[in-house]
């Protein structure tokens, strides 16, 4: 469920279903994205089904 905090709202925010949203560090988001893409590329070029 995407969520955008209102401008000027700082810190964690609790939504209507009591789920807490926080800003993740950009470095963490980038590292996870690179890891996911690398895994997808590795699976796409795997020689055998077991490597996938």
Biopython code that builds the backbone (N, CA, C, O; Angstrom):
import numpy as np
from Bio.PDB.StructureBuilder import StructureBuilder

atoms = [
    (1, "UNK", "N", (0.848, -1.160, 0.000)),
    (1, "UNK", "CA", (0.000, 0.000, 0.000)),
    (1, "UNK", "C", (0.904, 1.236, 0.000)),
    (1, "UNK", "O", (1.543, 1.524, 1.012)),
    (2, "UNK", "N", (0.968, 1.964, -1.105)),
    (2, "UNK", "CA", (1.834, 3.146, -1.152)),
    (2, "UNK", "C", (1.341, 4.232, -0.198)),
    (2, "UNK", "O", (0.145, 4.370, 0.060)),
    (3, "UNK", "N", (2.274, 4.973, 0.300)),
    (3, "UNK", "CA", (1.918, 6.048, 1.218)),
    (3, "UNK", "C", (2.905, 7.189, 1.054)),
    (3, "UNK", "O", (4.117, 6.975, 1.040)),
    (4, "UNK", "N", (2.392, 8.378, 0.931)),
    (4, "UNK", "CA", (3.236, 9.572, 0.862)),
    (4, "UNK", "C", (2.845, 10.460, 2.033)),
    (4, "UNK", "O", (1.682, 10.833, 2.189)),
    (5, "UNK", "N", (3.838, 10.792, 2.854)),
    (5, "UNK", "CA", (3.548, 11.658, 3.996)),
    (5, "UNK", "C", (3.341, 13.088, 3.533)),
    (5, "UNK", "O", (3.970, 13.527, 2.570)),
    (6, "UNK", "N", (2.467, 13.818, 4.206)),
    (6, "UNK", "CA", (2.265, 15.224, 3.861)),
    (6, "UNK", "C", (3.561, 16.019, 4.011)),
    (6, "UNK", "O", (4.404, 15.688, 4.844)),
    (7, "UNK", "N", (3.714, 17.051, 3.216)),
    (7, "UNK", "CA", (4.907, 17.903, 3.292)),
    (7, "UNK", "C", (5.029, 18.475, 4.694)),
    (7, "UNK", "O", (4.046, 18.919, 5.287)),
    (8, "UNK", "N", (6.236, 18.459, 5.211)),
    (8, "UNK", "CA", (6.482, 19.014, 6.533)),
    (8, "UNK", "C", (6.277, 18.025, 7.664)),
    (8, "UNK", "O", (6.552, 18.344, 8.821)),
    (9, "UNK", "N", (5.800, 16.837, 7.351)),
    (9, "UNK", "CA", (5.595, 15.833, 8.397)),
    (9, "UNK", "C", (6.902, 15.086, 8.616)),
    (9, "UNK", "O", (7.406, 14.439, 7.698)),
    (10, "UNK", "N", (7.441, 15.166, 9.789)),
    (10, "UNK", "CA", (8.722, 14.525, 10.094)),
    (10, "UNK", "C", (8.501, 13.338, 11.026)),
    (10, "UNK", "O", (7.547, 13.320, 11.805)),
    (11, "UNK", "N", (9.375, 12.362, 10.942)),
    (11, "UNK", "CA", (9.329, 11.221, 11.844)),
    (11, "UNK", "C", (8.344, 10.157, 11.408)),
    (11, "UNK", "O", (7.691, 10.298, 10.374)),
    (12, "UNK", "N", (8.228, 9.076, 12.202)),
    (12, "UNK", "CA", (7.326, 7.984, 11.865)),
    (12, "UNK", "C", (5.878, 8.454, 11.845)),
    (12, "UNK", "O", (5.512, 9.422, 12.511)),
    (13, "UNK", "N", (5.070, 7.756, 11.075)),
    (13, "UNK", "CA", (3.654, 8.098, 10.973)),
    (13, "UNK", "C", (2.842, 6.821, 11.093)),
    (13, "UNK", "O", (3.190, 5.809, 10.484)),
    (14, "UNK", "N", (1.778, 6.852, 11.860)),
    (14, "UNK", "CA", (0.900, 5.696, 11.987)),
    (14, "UNK", "C", (-0.346, 5.952, 11.153)),
    (14, "UNK", "O", (-1.002, 6.982, 11.308)),
    (15, "UNK", "N", (-0.675, 5.007, 10.261)),
    (15, "UNK", "CA", (-1.826, 5.212, 9.388)),
    (15, "UNK", "C", (-3.095, 4.650, 10.022)),
    (15, "UNK", "O", (-3.096, 4.266, 11.192)),
    (16, "UNK", "N", (-4.177, 4.604, 9.238)),
    (16, "UNK", "CA", (-5.484, 4.215, 9.751)),
    (16, "UNK", "C", (-5.541, 2.760, 10.213)),
    (16, "UNK", "O", (-6.392, 2.412, 11.031)),
    (17, "UNK", "N", (-4.663, 1.915, 9.712)),
    (17, "UNK", "CA", (-4.673, 0.515, 10.148)),
    (17, "UNK", "C", (-3.521, 0.236, 11.115)),
    (17, "UNK", "O", (-3.094, -0.908, 11.269)),
    (18, "UNK", "N", (-3.039, 1.258, 11.744)),
    (18, "UNK", "CA", (-2.005, 1.193, 12.778)),
    (18, "UNK", "C", (-0.675, 0.648, 12.265)),
    (18, "UNK", "O", (0.088, 0.047, 13.021)),
    (19, "UNK", "N", (-0.406, 0.856, 11.001)),
    (19, "UNK", "CA", (0.877, 0.464, 10.431)),
    (19, "UNK", "C", (1.790, 1.684, 10.487)),
    (19, "UNK", "O", (1.408, 2.771, 10.054)),
    (20, "UNK", "N", (2.987, 1.504, 11.017)),
    (20, "UNK", "CA", (3.911, 2.621, 11.159)),
    (20, "UNK", "C", (4.813, 2.710, 9.938)),
    (20, "UNK", "O", (5.402, 1.717, 9.512)),
    (21, "UNK", "N", (4.914, 3.911, 9.383)),
    (21, "UNK", "CA", (5.728, 4.176, 8.199)),
    (21, "UNK", "C", (6.917, 5.031, 8.597)),
    (21, "UNK", "O", (6.774, 5.996, 9.348)),
    (22, "UNK", "N", (8.078, 4.678, 8.097)),
    (22, "UNK", "CA", (9.280, 5.463, 8.351)),
    (22, "UNK", "C", (10.045, 5.625, 7.042)),
    (22, "UNK", "O", (9.879, 4.835, 6.112)),
    (23, "UNK", "N", (10.870, 6.639, 6.982)),
    (23, "UNK", "CA", (11.740, 6.839, 5.818)),
    (23, "UNK", "C", (12.933, 5.904, 5.932)),
    (23, "UNK", "O", (13.601, 5.869, 6.965)),
    (24, "UNK", "N", (13.202, 5.149, 4.877)),
    (24, "UNK", "CA", (14.381, 4.288, 4.853)),
    (24, "UNK", "C", (15.552, 5.068, 4.283)),
    (24, "UNK", "O", (15.364, 5.920, 3.415)),
    (25, "UNK", "N", (16.756, 4.789, 4.757)),
    (25, "UNK", "CA", (17.932, 5.459, 4.196)),
    (25, "UNK", "C", (18.069, 5.117, 2.709)),
    (25, "UNK", "O", (17.863, 3.972, 2.307)),
    (26, "UNK", "N", (18.413, 6.107, 1.911)),
    (26, "UNK", "CA", (18.547, 5.912, 0.465)),
    (26, "UNK", "C", (19.573, 4.835, 0.141)),
    (26, "UNK", "O", (19.400, 4.090, -0.824)),
    (27, "UNK", "N", (20.634, 4.740, 0.929)),
    (27, "UNK", "CA", (21.666, 3.730, 0.690)),
    (27, "UNK", "C", (21.103, 2.322, 0.852)),
    (27, "UNK", "O", (21.466, 1.421, 0.097)),
    (28, "UNK", "N", (20.225, 2.127, 1.825)),
    (28, "UNK", "CA", (19.610, 0.821, 2.044)),
    (28, "UNK", "C", (18.687, 0.463, 0.882)),
    (28, "UNK", "O", (18.719, -0.664, 0.389)),
    (29, "UNK", "N", (17.877, 1.402, 0.451)),
    (29, "UNK", "CA", (16.970, 1.164, -0.676)),
    (29, "UNK", "C", (17.772, 0.798, -1.920)),
    (29, "UNK", "O", (17.403, -0.128, -2.642)),
    (30, "UNK", "N", (18.852, 1.505, -2.175)),
    (30, "UNK", "CA", (19.703, 1.242, -3.338)),
    (30, "UNK", "C", (20.340, -0.147, -3.236)),
    (30, "UNK", "O", (20.352, -0.898, -4.211)),
    (31, "UNK", "N", (20.867, -0.484, -2.066)),
    (31, "UNK", "CA", (21.525, -1.781, -1.882)),
    (31, "UNK", "C", (20.552, -2.935, -2.098)),
    (31, "UNK", "O", (20.909, -3.934, -2.722)),
    (32, "UNK", "N", (19.345, -2.812, -1.597)),
    (32, "UNK", "CA", (18.344, -3.866, -1.784)),
    (32, "UNK", "C", (17.952, -3.973, -3.253)),
    (32, "UNK", "O", (17.811, -5.079, -3.775)),
    (33, "UNK", "N", (17.776, -2.845, -3.921)),
    (33, "UNK", "CA", (17.418, -2.864, -5.344)),
    (33, "UNK", "C", (18.510, -3.520, -6.182)),
    (33, "UNK", "O", (18.211, -4.328, -7.061)),
    (34, "UNK", "N", (19.758, -3.184, -5.924)),
    (34, "UNK", "CA", (20.876, -3.776, -6.672)),
    (34, "UNK", "C", (20.934, -5.282, -6.427)),
    (34, "UNK", "O", (21.160, -6.050, -7.362)),
    (35, "UNK", "N", (20.735, -5.706, -5.198)),
    (35, "UNK", "CA", (20.762, -7.129, -4.871)),
    (35, "UNK", "C", (19.646, -7.883, -5.593)),
    (35, "UNK", "O", (19.873, -8.971, -6.122)),
    (36, "UNK", "N", (18.454, -7.314, -5.616)),
    (36, "UNK", "CA", (17.321, -7.965, -6.294)),
    (36, "UNK", "C", (17.554, -8.061, -7.796)),
    (36, "UNK", "O", (17.292, -9.105, -8.394)),
    (37, "UNK", "N", (18.037, -7.004, -8.404)),
    (37, "UNK", "CA", (18.298, -7.014, -9.847)),
    (37, "UNK", "C", (19.401, -8.005, -10.181)),
    (37, "UNK", "O", (19.294, -8.736, -11.166)),
    (38, "UNK", "N", (20.454, -8.044, -9.383)),
    (38, "UNK", "CA", (21.546, -8.990, -9.628)),
    (38, "UNK", "C", (21.045, -10.429, -9.555)),
    (38, "UNK", "O", (21.446, -11.260, -10.369)),
    (39, "UNK", "N", (20.186, -10.733, -8.603)),
    (39, "UNK", "CA", (19.642, -12.085, -8.472)),
    (39, "UNK", "C", (18.772, -12.439, -9.676)),
    (39, "UNK", "O", (18.825, -13.567, -10.166)),
    (40, "UNK", "N", (17.972, -11.486, -10.158)),
    (40, "UNK", "CA", (17.126, -11.741, -11.332)),
    (40, "UNK", "C", (17.972, -11.980, -12.575)),
    (40, "UNK", "O", (17.663, -12.864, -13.375)),
    (41, "UNK", "N", (19.030, -11.206, -12.742)),
    (41, "UNK", "CA", (19.916, -11.383, -13.902)),
    (41, "UNK", "C", (20.617, -12.737, -13.815)),
    (41, "UNK", "O", (20.732, -13.443, -14.817)),
    (42, "UNK", "N", (21.081, -13.096, -12.629)),
    (42, "UNK", "CA", (21.758, -14.382, -12.448)),
    (42, "UNK", "C", (20.819, -15.535, -12.798)),
    (42, "UNK", "O", (21.222, -16.478, -13.479)),
    (43, "UNK", "N", (19.557, -15.462, -12.333)),
    (43, "UNK", "CA", (18.587, -16.514, -12.648)),
    (43, "UNK", "C", (18.260, -16.551, -14.134)),
    (43, "UNK", "O", (18.079, -17.628, -14.701)),
    (44, "UNK", "N", (18.184, -15.390, -14.768)),
    (44, "UNK", "CA", (17.846, -15.332, -16.192)),
    (44, "UNK", "C", (18.905, -16.007, -17.051)),
    (44, "UNK", "O", (18.581, -16.581, -18.091)),
    (45, "UNK", "N", (20.157, -15.947, -16.636)),
    (45, "UNK", "CA", (21.243, -16.512, -17.427)),
    (45, "UNK", "C", (21.772, -17.829, -16.859)),
    (45, "UNK", "O", (22.824, -18.306, -17.285)),
    (46, "UNK", "N", (21.060, -18.416, -15.911)),
    (46, "UNK", "CA", (21.490, -19.684, -15.318)),
    (46, "UNK", "C", (21.429, -20.791, -16.370)),
    (46, "UNK", "O", (20.511, -20.836, -17.189)),
    (47, "UNK", "N", (22.412, -21.676, -16.332)),
    (47, "UNK", "CA", (22.481, -22.764, -17.311)),
    (47, "UNK", "C", (21.503, -23.893, -17.010)),
    (47, "UNK", "O", (20.959, -24.507, -17.928)),
    (48, "UNK", "N", (21.280, -24.166, -15.743)),
    (48, "UNK", "CA", (20.403, -25.276, -15.385)),
    (48, "UNK", "C", (19.275, -24.791, -14.492)),
    (48, "UNK", "O", (19.356, -23.722, -13.886)),
    (49, "UNK", "N", (18.228, -25.589, -14.421)),
    (49, "UNK", "CA", (17.081, -25.252, -13.576)),
    (49, "UNK", "C", (17.493, -25.196, -12.104)),
    (49, "UNK", "O", (16.943, -24.404, -11.339)),
    (50, "UNK", "N", (18.449, -26.025, -11.707)),
    (50, "UNK", "CA", (18.905, -26.050, -10.311)),
    (50, "UNK", "C", (19.593, -24.742, -9.920)),
    (50, "UNK", "O", (19.557, -24.350, -8.754)),
    (51, "UNK", "N", (20.216, -24.067, -10.883)),
    (51, "UNK", "CA", (20.884, -22.794, -10.601)),
    (51, "UNK", "C", (19.887, -21.658, -10.418)),
    (51, "UNK", "O", (20.231, -20.600, -9.891)),
    (52, "UNK", "N", (18.679, -21.876, -10.845)),
    (52, "UNK", "CA", (17.666, -20.826, -10.753)),
    (52, "UNK", "C", (17.062, -20.863, -9.394)),
    (52, "UNK", "O", (16.179, -20.061, -9.089)),
]
sb = StructureBuilder()
sb.init_structure("model")
sb.init_model(0)
sb.init_chain("A")
sb.init_seg("    ")
for serial, (resi, resn, name, xyz) in enumerate(atoms, 1):
    if name == "N":
        sb.init_residue(resn, " ", resi, " ")
    sb.init_atom(name, np.array(xyz, "f"), 0.0, 1.0, " ", f" {name:<3s}", serial, name[0])
structure = sb.get_structure()
